[in-house]
Amino acid sequence: MIIDKIENSHLYKNISERISKSFEYIRTTDLKNIQPGKYEINGENIFALVSEYKTKSEQEGKLEAHRKYIDVQYVISGEEQMGYIPLGQQQILEPYKEENDIVFYTGNKSFTKVSSRMFAIFFPEDVHMPGITTGKISDVKKLVIKVRTT
């Protein structure tokens, strides 16, 4: 897991060419005016999902992980907490669904506040819980870039 400000994205561009392309998309797209939906960047290898929502309580959240895709989550506006724990001793809440590339877990986690112009990168071994309130409900607009691992 990586959490940082977009101004520091250059520090992570060498992780992979696909992650570098994700940061390029963030820097060159009019995210203020982008509408919710799915946007192709490089076919099924890299695509973006834009959503708008209200943050929820930790009790309403679910820990999740992915196998085929890395998440590059960028907060366009608003703020939320994102929970994280390395994949390990969690209990499976809902088994892996290949069509959505997602598995849900229960278990411990720690939270970090992620505000506008910040990003988080979650790799397949990173169990995460996004969209959690920071103490007050917040309207969030977020871009999640799905980056295929292979």
matplotlib code that plots the C-alpha trace (Angstrom):
import matplotlib.pyplot as plt

x = [0.0, 1.1, -0.6, 0.7, -0.2, -0.5, 2.4, 4.7, 3.4, 6.7, 8.3, 6.3, 6.2, 8.9, 6.8, 5.4, 4.6, 0.9, 1.0, 2.9, 0.1, -2.4, -0.6, -0.5, -4.2, -4.8, -2.6, -4.0, -7.7, -10.3, -11.3, -13.3, -15.8, -15.6, -18.9, -19.3, -18.8, -16.1, -13.4, -11.0, -7.3, -5.7, -8.4, -8.9, -5.3, -6.0, -9.4, -10.9, -14.0, -15.4, -17.9, -19.6, -20.9, -21.3, -18.8, -20.2, -19.5, -16.9, -19.7, -21.2, -17.8, -16.3, -12.6, -11.9, -9.0, -8.4, -6.4, -6.1, -6.0, -4.1, -6.3, -5.0, -7.6, -7.5, -9.7, -10.9, -12.9, -14.0, -12.2, -12.5, -10.7, -9.3, -8.7, -5.7, -4.1, -1.8, -3.4, -3.0, -5.2, -8.5, -11.7, -13.4, -16.8, -17.8, -15.7, -13.8, -16.0, -13.9, -16.3, -15.8, -12.2, -13.2, -13.2, -14.5, -13.0, -13.5, -10.6, -8.6, -7.4, -5.9, -7.2, -5.6, -7.4, -7.2, -8.2, -8.6, -5.5, -4.2, -4.0, -3.7, -2.3, -3.6, -1.8, -3.4, -1.8, -3.4, -6.8, -8.5, -11.7, -12.3, -15.1, -15.3, -16.3, -13.7, -16.1, -18.6, -20.3, -18.5, -19.4, -16.6, -15.8, -13.2, -11.3, -10.3, -7.9, -7.8, -4.3, -4.0, -1.2, -0.1]
y = [0.0, 3.5, 6.7, 10.1, 13.5, 13.6, 16.1, 13.2, 10.7, 11.0, 9.0, 6.0, 6.1, 3.4, 0.8, -0.2, 1.3, 0.8, 2.7, 5.5, 5.7, 5.9, 8.9, 10.5, 10.0, 11.8, 14.7, 15.2, 14.6, 17.3, 15.5, 18.4, 18.0, 14.2, 12.4, 9.2, 6.1, 3.8, 5.2, 3.1, 4.0, 0.9, -1.7, -4.1, -3.5, 0.0, 1.6, 4.2, 4.2, 7.5, 7.6, 10.1, 9.0, 9.9, 8.3, 5.6, 4.3, 1.6, -0.8, -0.3, -0.9, -4.1, -5.1, -6.1, -7.3, -8.0, -10.6, -9.4, -5.6, -3.0, -0.1, 3.4, 5.4, 9.2, 11.5, 14.3, 16.1, 15.4, 13.2, 9.7, 7.2, 4.1, 1.1, -1.2, -4.5, -6.9, -10.0, -12.7, -13.9, -12.4, -14.4, -14.6, -12.8, -13.4, -15.6, -14.3, -13.3, -13.4, -11.3, -8.4, -9.4, -9.0, -10.9, -9.5, -10.1, -9.5, -8.6, -5.9, -2.8, 0.6, 3.8, 6.7, 9.9, 10.5, 14.0, 15.8, 15.5, 12.4, 8.8, 5.3, 2.3, -1.1, -4.1, -7.6, -8.4, -5.2, -5.7, -2.3, -0.6, 2.7, 5.2, 5.5, 8.7, 10.8, 11.5, 13.5, 12.3, 13.7, 13.9, 12.3, 12.2, 9.6, 8.1, 4.4, 3.3, -0.5, -1.6, -5.3, -7.0, -9.2]
z = [0.0, -0.8, 0.3, -0.8, -2.4, -6.2, -6.3, -5.3, -7.9, -9.8, -6.9, -7.9, -11.7, -11.9, -10.1, -13.5, -16.9, -16.2, -12.9, -14.6, -17.2, -14.4, -13.0, -16.4, -16.8, -13.4, -14.4, -17.9, -17.3, -16.4, -13.2, -11.8, -14.7, -15.3, -14.9, -13.0, -15.1, -16.7, -18.9, -21.0, -20.7, -22.2, -22.8, -19.9, -18.8, -17.4, -17.0, -14.7, -12.6, -11.4, -8.6, -6.3, -2.9, 0.8, 3.2, 5.5, 9.0, 9.6, 10.4, 7.0, 5.2, 4.0, 3.8, 0.2, -2.0, -5.6, -7.5, -11.1, -10.6, -8.5, -7.3, -7.8, -5.8, -6.2, -4.2, -6.6, -3.9, -0.3, 2.2, 3.6, 5.7, 4.1, 6.1, 5.5, 6.6, 4.8, 3.5, 6.1, 8.9, 7.8, 7.6, 4.2, 4.4, 0.8, -1.5, -4.5, -7.5, -10.7, -12.7, -10.3, -9.2, -5.5, -2.3, 1.0, 4.4, 8.1, 10.4, 12.0, 10.1, 10.6, 9.0, 7.3, 6.2, 2.5, 1.3, -2.0, -4.3, -2.5, -3.8, -2.4, -4.3, -3.2, -4.5, -4.5, -1.0, 0.4, 2.1, 2.2, 3.2, 1.4, 1.7, 5.5, 7.3, 9.0, 11.8, 9.7, 6.5, 3.5, -0.2, -2.1, -5.8, -6.5, -9.4, -9.1, -11.8, -12.2, -13.3, -14.4, -12.6, -15.6]

ax = plt.figure().add_subplot(projection="3d")
ax.plot(x, y, z, "-o")
ax.set_aspect("equal")
plt.show()
